[in-house]
């Protein structure tokens, strides 16, 4: 069962493809067409789904901890497909796999995550995964979008792209969450693009080509210039392709672990 309480293109479709390729019977649920619109809670929704003898639930929810909560109230295996600003584990895995495919190993690889680290579940899952695998991880963004004490997770912090670009193999560029723009965390999209937008001109100053990643969806010419997103240095669509294989692996391993 794919239980998506938030919008998704890549994660929802790739989970569904992965499930079908493994011959699962798949049911997909979106909030708009469910009884959640009548006020049904997550717990009641889950218990009713379980009563239909579902073996695995893939959940995306705006609340951090939603997947963990669900795993405590249903017997089915639960896979986190993104919970608020907390974690997006399969995105972290597919990002790491994409880098491993390109470089052969993650040990010592220098990766910088750029942008809105504060609200990013992708950043957290990448930091945990990459540091575990021995990569050198840094983050770069305006001070208002970098969580306090993030260094405790084993990352270096930069506030100027110019300082970090010469020192990395890959940049994982995060989406600027336009819905948070009104909260005044940066003055304007134009100013953000000028200082933190990753462009061909900025990465051309690096001593060697930098791999460009983005979890999607991209705000073209805000956090990442359109020409760089579509350039030979971009692995953005490889990330999407790898998402299907990674999700197949996660489903298979969970399914055979019982
Ligand atoms: N990367 C990612 O989670 O994209 P979607 O929101 O489209 O699933």
Boltz pocket constraint, residues with backbone or C-beta under 6 A from the ligand:
constraints:
  - pocket:
      binder: B
      contacts: [[A, 7], [A, 8], [A, 9], [A, 10], [A, 11], [A, 12], [A, 81], [A, 82], [A, 88], [A, 91], [A, 215], [A, 216], [A, 217]]
      max_distance: 6.0
